[in-house]
Amino acid sequence: MADGPTINTIAERAGVSIASVSRVLNGLPTRQETVRKVMAAADELGYVRNAVARSLKSRRTHQVAFAMADVGNPAYLAMLREIQPVLKAAGYRLVLHSTDAVVADEIDVLHSLGERYVDGLIMSPLRVTEAHLEMLAAARAPVVIIGSVPDGTRVDNVRADSRTGVRLAVDHLYSLGRRRIAMVNGPLDTVPGAARGDAYREALRDLGVPYDEDLVQIGDFYRAEGGRAVAELLARVPDVDALLCANDLIALGALDVLRAAGRRVPDDVAVVGMDDTDLAAASWPSLTSVSLGSAERGKAAAELLLERLQGGDRGPRLVTVPPRLVVRASTMGAEYENAHRPAGDESASRTRTDLTKEDA
């Protein structure tokens, strides 16, 4: 084999057709199992990856990256569960990257698209800087952003409507007679922190409730940090009767602190989270939360990226996923939850009542 392996010998070793080998080596969408067989045969025959790369007219890798701030956050896991099957069915492997919300790391991920280690990228940044926008404009591969970007940014974008989500939460707490509604937020220099903070202020204004800076505590989007922020808030304003938390992890930290302080939920303090993750339903008491459609956003992002990868020629698209308020025991009590449990369901962790904004 002086001239090295050929398409014919790779096809024979892989047990597939010559046409299938050609499709794989030319980076065309192919069943994942076929891609695996062809690449394994190429490796066995000494058709090294550099040689393969030279033969790829489109330099396809059949890999897509998903870059998120925190791989341990269940909101991102919900996205992942929807992203992977969409891409896998089209013959793409998914590469995960947790950036810890470090801007430099995210910029590096965008820059590395020029090295073609993946065919496309789904990214969910907490902060969107000028450097992000410059790299997105120069991106060498298709990118979809989960999260808000400035209007006019030429990139496919999937957003949550967290402003409406905050309003649903505040309206719900107000309807229950709560008037000392505090907010525990993440950093205000993040996209979700800024949007949710502004929405809280607007929701109070529309209800005729004066905004009180003492009722706002800034922490971070993690359970331990959320708990510390809640403890500081309660030490300053102990008469709080409701907590709106900027995500479920903060809300779980709030439940920890309230339990340790002997404060009853929801009798003394009602608690609402955001994201409606699996942890919200499994907590004790179960957590009322605003679903921001993490799964729906993940699926929409994967479909937009796949359309680009398959040659879709169109302008940038914006998809906005509407929120839902999911009412559980942390605002309405166990009696309410038991009364609204689906017939035959003995697990309180699966009890949920979805409300639209009008219902709330």
C-alpha positions as CSV (number, residue, x, y, z in Angstrom):
1,M,0.0,0.0,0.0
2,A,2.7,2.4,-1.1
3,D,0.2,5.2,-1.9
4,G,-1.5,4.7,1.5
5,P,-5.2,3.9,2.1
6,T,-7.8,5.0,-0.3
7,I,-11.6,5.6,-0.1
8,N,-12.0,2.0,-1.4
9,T,-9.9,0.4,1.3
10,I,-11.5,2.6,4.0
11,A,-15.0,1.6,2.8
12,E,-14.0,-2.1,2.8
13,R,-12.5,-1.9,6.3
14,A,-15.5,0.0,7.7
15,G,-18.1,-2.2,6.0
16,V,-19.9,0.8,4.4
17,S,-20.3,2.1,0.9
18,I,-17.7,4.2,-1.0
19,A,-20.4,6.9,-1.1
20,S,-20.7,6.9,2.7
21,V,-16.9,7.3,3.1
22,S,-17.0,10.1,0.6
23,R,-19.8,11.8,2.6
24,V,-17.8,11.5,5.9
25,L,-14.5,12.8,4.4
26,N,-16.3,15.7,2.7
27,G,-18.0,16.7,6.0
28,L,-21.5,16.1,4.8
29,P,-24.3,15.3,7.3
30,T,-24.1,11.5,7.9
31,R,-25.4,9.1,10.6
32,Q,-23.2,9.2,13.7
33,E,-22.6,5.4,13.5
34,T,-21.3,5.7,10.0
35,V,-19.0,8.6,10.9
36,R,-17.6,6.5,13.8
37,K,-17.0,3.4,11.5
38,V,-15.3,5.4,8.8
39,M,-13.0,7.4,11.1
40,A,-12.1,4.2,13.0
41,A,-11.2,2.5,9.8
42,A,-9.2,5.5,8.6
43,D,-7.2,5.4,11.9
44,E,-6.6,1.7,11.7
45,L,-5.3,2.0,8.1
46,G,-3.0,4.8,9.0
47,Y,-5.0,7.5,7.3
48,V,-4.0,10.0,10.0
49,R,-6.2,12.8,11.0
50,N,-4.0,15.4,9.3
51,A,-4.5,13.6,6.0
52,V,-8.2,13.4,6.7
53,A,-8.2,17.1,7.4
54,R,-6.5,17.8,4.1
55,S,-9.2,15.8,2.3
56,L,-12.1,17.7,3.9
57,K,-13.2,20.3,1.4
58,S,-15.4,21.9,4.0
59,R,-13.1,21.0,6.9
60,R,-16.1,19.6,8.9
61,T,-15.3,18.1,12.3
62,H,-18.9,16.8,13.1
63,Q,-18.5,18.5,16.5
64,V,-20.4,21.3,18.0
65,A,-19.5,23.1,21.3
66,F,-21.8,24.3,24.1
67,A,-20.1,26.9,26.3
68,M,-22.0,27.8,29.5
69,A,-21.2,29.7,32.7
70,D,-21.6,26.8,35.1
71,V,-21.9,23.2,34.2
72,G,-23.3,22.4,37.6
73,N,-26.3,24.7,37.2
74,P,-29.4,22.6,36.5
75,A,-30.7,25.3,34.1
76,Y,-27.8,24.6,31.8
77,L,-28.3,20.8,32.2
78,A,-31.9,21.2,31.1
79,M,-30.6,23.0,28.0
80,L,-28.0,20.3,27.4
81,R,-30.6,17.5,27.6
82,E,-32.4,19.1,24.6
83,I,-29.3,20.3,22.6
84,Q,-27.6,16.9,22.5
85,P,-30.3,14.8,20.9
86,V,-31.1,17.4,18.2
87,L,-27.4,17.5,17.2
88,K,-26.7,13.8,17.7
89,A,-29.6,12.9,15.3
90,A,-27.8,15.0,12.6
91,G,-24.5,13.3,13.2
92,Y,-22.8,15.8,15.4
93,R,-20.9,15.2,18.7
94,L,-21.3,17.8,21.5
95,V,-18.3,19.3,23.2
96,L,-19.0,21.0,26.6
97,H,-17.1,23.9,28.0
98,S,-17.7,25.6,31.4
99,T,-16.4,29.1,31.4
100,D,-17.2,30.0,35.0
101,A,-18.6,33.2,33.5
102,V,-15.0,34.5,32.8
103,V,-15.2,36.9,29.9
104,A,-11.6,36.1,28.8
105,D,-12.4,32.4,28.6
106,E,-15.5,33.1,26.5
107,I,-13.6,35.3,24.2
108,D,-11.0,32.6,23.8
109,V,-13.7,30.1,22.9
110,L,-15.0,32.4,20.2
111,H,-11.4,33.1,18.9
112,S,-10.7,29.4,18.7
113,L,-13.5,28.9,16.2
114,G,-10.9,30.0,13.6
115,E,-9.0,26.8,14.4
116,R,-12.1,24.7,13.3
117,Y,-12.0,22.4,16.2
118,V,-15.8,22.5,16.0
119,D,-18.3,23.3,13.2
120,G,-20.4,25.6,15.3
121,L,-21.0,27.0,18.8
122,I,-23.9,27.5,21.2
123,M,-22.9,30.0,23.9
124,S,-24.7,31.3,27.0
125,P,-22.7,34.2,28.4
126,L,-23.8,36.0,31.6
127,R,-22.0,39.2,30.5
128,V,-22.0,40.5,26.9
129,T,-19.1,42.9,26.4
130,E,-17.8,44.9,23.4
131,A,-15.2,42.1,23.0
132,H,-17.9,39.5,22.7
133,L,-19.6,41.6,20.0
134,E,-16.4,42.1,18.1
135,M,-15.6,38.3,18.2
136,L,-19.2,37.4,17.2
137,A,-19.0,39.7,14.2
138,A,-15.8,38.0,13.1
139,A,-16.7,34.4,14.0
140,R,-15.4,31.8,11.6
141,A,-18.2,29.4,12.3
142,P,-21.9,29.6,13.0
143,V,-22.8,30.8,16.6
144,V,-26.1,30.8,18.5
145,I,-26.3,32.9,21.7
146,I,-28.7,31.8,24.5
147,G,-29.3,35.0,26.4
148,S,-29.8,38.6,25.4
149,V,-27.5,40.5,23.1
150,P,-27.9,44.1,21.9
151,D,-30.5,44.7,19.2
152,G,-29.0,44.7,15.8
153,T,-26.3,42.1,16.7
154,R,-26.0,39.8,13.7
155,V,-26.2,36.5,15.4
156,D,-28.9,33.9,16.0
157,N,-30.3,34.5,19.4
158,V,-32.6,32.6,21.8
159,R,-33.8,34.6,24.8
160,A,-35.9,34.2,27.9
161,D,-38.4,36.9,28.8
162,S,-37.2,37.3,32.4
163,R,-38.7,40.7,32.7
164,T,-42.2,39.3,32.3
165,G,-41.1,36.4,34.5
166,V,-40.2,38.7,37.4
167,R,-43.5,40.5,36.9
168,L,-45.4,37.2,37.2
169,A,-43.6,36.5,40.5
170,V,-44.1,39.9,42.0
171,D,-47.8,39.9,41.0
172,H,-48.2,36.5,42.6
173,L,-46.7,37.5,45.9
174,Y,-48.7,40.8,46.0
175,S,-51.9,38.8,45.3
176,L,-51.1,36.8,48.5
177,G,-51.0,40.0,50.6
178,R,-47.2,40.2,50.8
179,R,-46.1,43.8,50.9
180,R,-42.4,43.5,52.1
181,I,-41.3,41.8,48.9
182,A,-37.5,41.7,48.9
183,M,-35.3,40.7,46.0
184,V,-32.0,38.7,46.2
185,N,-30.3,39.2,42.9
186,G,-27.1,38.2,41.1
187,P,-24.4,40.7,40.0
188,L,-25.9,43.7,38.3
189,D,-23.1,43.7,35.6
190,T,-24.6,40.5,34.2
191,V,-27.4,40.4,31.6
192,P,-29.8,38.4,33.8
193,G,-28.9,40.4,37.0
194,A,-29.5,43.8,35.3
195,A,-32.8,42.7,33.5
196,R,-34.3,41.1,36.6
197,G,-33.3,44.0,38.9
198,D,-35.0,46.5,36.5
199,A,-38.0,44.3,36.2
200,Y,-38.5,44.0,39.9
201,R,-38.4,47.8,40.3
202,E,-40.9,48.2,37.4
203,A,-43.3,45.6,38.8
204,L,-43.4,47.3,42.2
205,R,-44.0,50.6,40.5
206,D,-46.9,49.3,38.5
207,L,-48.5,47.9,41.7
208,G,-48.1,51.2,43.5
209,V,-45.5,49.8,45.9
210,P,-42.6,52.1,46.8
211,Y,-39.2,50.8,45.9
212,D,-37.0,50.4,48.9
213,E,-33.3,49.9,48.4
214,D,-33.0,48.1,51.8
215,L,-35.1,45.3,50.3
216,V,-32.6,44.5,47.6
217,Q,-29.5,42.4,48.2
218,I,-26.9,41.6,45.6
219,G,-25.2,38.2,45.8
220,D,-24.3,35.7,43.1
221,F,-26.1,33.0,41.2
222,Y,-25.0,30.1,43.5
223,R,-26.6,28.4,46.5
224,A,-24.0,29.3,49.1
225,E,-23.6,32.9,48.0
226,G,-27.4,33.2,47.8
227,G,-27.7,32.0,51.4
228,R,-25.1,34.5,52.6
229,A,-27.0,37.3,50.8
230,V,-30.3,36.3,52.3
231,A,-28.7,36.2,55.8
232,E,-27.4,39.7,55.3
233,L,-30.7,40.9,54.1
234,L,-32.7,39.5,57.0
235,A,-30.2,40.9,59.5
236,R,-30.9,44.4,58.0
237,V,-34.7,44.0,57.4
238,P,-36.1,41.2,59.6
239,D,-39.7,42.1,58.7
240,V,-39.4,40.8,55.1
241,D,-42.5,38.7,54.3
242,A,-41.5,37.5,50.7
243,L,-38.3,36.8,48.9
244,L,-37.9,37.0,45.1
245,C,-34.7,35.2,44.2
246,A,-33.0,35.7,40.8
247,N,-32.6,32.0,40.3
248,D,-33.4,28.7,42.0
249,L,-29.9,28.2,43.4
250,I,-30.3,31.5,45.3
251,A,-33.8,30.4,46.4
252,L,-32.5,27.1,47.8
253,G,-29.9,29.1,49.8
254,A,-32.7,31.2,51.1
255,L,-34.6,28.1,52.2
256,D,-31.5,26.9,54.0
257,V,-31.1,30.2,55.9
258,L,-34.8,30.6,56.7
259,R,-35.0,27.0,58.1
260,A,-31.9,27.6,60.3
261,A,-33.4,30.8,61.6
262,G,-36.7,29.2,62.5
263,R,-38.7,31.2,59.9
264,R,-41.6,29.2,58.4
265,V,-42.0,29.0,54.7
266,P,-44.5,30.3,53.5
267,D,-46.2,31.3,56.7
268,D,-43.5,33.8,57.7
269,V,-41.7,34.3,54.4
270,A,-42.9,33.3,51.0
271,V,-40.1,32.4,48.5
272,V,-40.0,32.4,44.7
273,G,-37.1,31.3,42.5
274,M,-36.5,31.6,38.8
275,D,-35.6,28.9,36.2
276,D,-37.9,26.1,37.5
277,T,-35.1,23.6,37.6
278,D,-35.5,20.0,38.8
279,L,-34.2,21.2,42.2
280,A,-37.2,23.5,42.6
281,A,-39.7,20.6,42.5
282,A,-37.5,18.4,44.7
283,S,-36.7,20.9,47.5
284,W,-38.5,21.1,50.8
285,P,-40.8,22.8,50.8
286,S,-41.1,22.6,47.1
287,L,-40.2,25.9,45.4
288,T,-42.5,28.2,43.5
289,S,-40.5,29.2,40.5
290,V,-40.7,31.1,37.3
291,S,-39.9,28.7,34.4
292,L,-37.8,30.6,31.8
293,G,-38.0,27.6,29.4
294,S,-34.4,26.4,29.7
295,A,-35.3,23.2,27.8
296,E,-37.1,25.1,25.1
297,R,-34.3,27.5,24.7
298,G,-31.8,24.7,24.4
299,K,-33.8,23.0,21.7
300,A,-34.4,26.2,19.8
301,A,-30.7,27.0,19.9
302,A,-29.7,23.6,18.6
303,E,-32.3,23.8,15.8
304,L,-31.1,27.2,14.7
305,L,-27.4,26.1,14.7
306,L,-28.3,22.9,12.8
307,E,-30.1,25.0,10.2
308,R,-26.9,27.0,9.7
309,L,-24.7,24.0,9.6
310,Q,-26.9,22.5,6.9
311,G,-26.5,25.5,4.7
312,G,-29.3,27.7,5.8
313,D,-28.9,31.1,4.1
314,R,-31.0,33.8,6.0
315,G,-30.6,36.7,8.2
316,P,-30.1,36.4,12.0
317,R,-33.1,35.1,13.9
318,L,-34.4,35.9,17.4
319,V,-36.5,33.4,19.3
320,T,-38.0,34.5,22.6
321,V,-39.4,31.8,25.0
322,P,-42.3,33.0,27.2
323,P,-42.1,32.4,31.0
324,R,-44.5,30.5,33.2
325,L,-45.1,30.8,36.9
326,V,-45.1,27.4,38.6
327,V,-46.8,27.6,41.9
328,R,-45.7,25.2,44.7
329,A,-45.6,25.0,48.5
330,S,-43.0,27.8,49.2
331,T,-45.7,30.4,48.5
332,M,-49.0,28.6,48.9
333,G,-48.3,25.9,51.5
334,A,-48.5,22.1,51.5
335,E,-52.3,22.1,51.6
336,Y,-52.5,24.0,48.3
337,E,-50.0,21.7,46.8
338,N,-51.8,18.6,47.9
339,A,-55.1,19.9,46.6
340,H,-53.5,20.5,43.2
341,R,-51.6,17.2,42.9
342,P,-52.5,15.3,39.7
343,A,-54.7,12.3,40.3
344,G,-52.7,9.2,41.2
345,D,-49.5,11.2,41.8
346,E,-48.2,10.6,45.3
347,S,-45.0,12.6,44.8
348,A,-45.2,16.2,46.0
349,S,-42.0,16.9,44.0
350,R,-44.0,16.6,40.7
351,T,-46.8,18.9,41.7
352,R,-47.0,22.0,39.7
353,T,-49.6,24.6,38.6
354,D,-48.7,26.6,35.5
355,L,-50.1,30.2,35.4
356,T,-49.9,32.6,32.6
357,K,-49.4,36.3,33.4
358,E,-53.2,36.8,33.1
359,D,-53.9,34.0,35.6
360,A,-51.3,35.4,38.1
